[in-house]
Amino acid sequence: MPPGWMFAVAWTTLYTLLGLSLAMLLHAKGARNREKALTLFALQLLLNYAWSPLFFAAHKVSLALS
């Protein structure tokens, strides 16, 4: 099990990279399939946000891991 401080580093890095990815998509005006990429990004972001409540609060481990 990693030390506690590692979680802050990992989550900060993860959300920084997510923000950079979104910025790249938003600035890619005129790019082919940009709308599809934005839709998929939004979908994965919603699933990402839903994971913690499903796993920790609702104790729906199998649903969270599927």
Summary of the structure (lengths in Angstrom):
residues: 66
radius of gyration: 15.2
end to end distance: 22.9
largest distance: 45.0
contacts: 123
relative contact order: 0.07
helix: 79%
strand: 0%
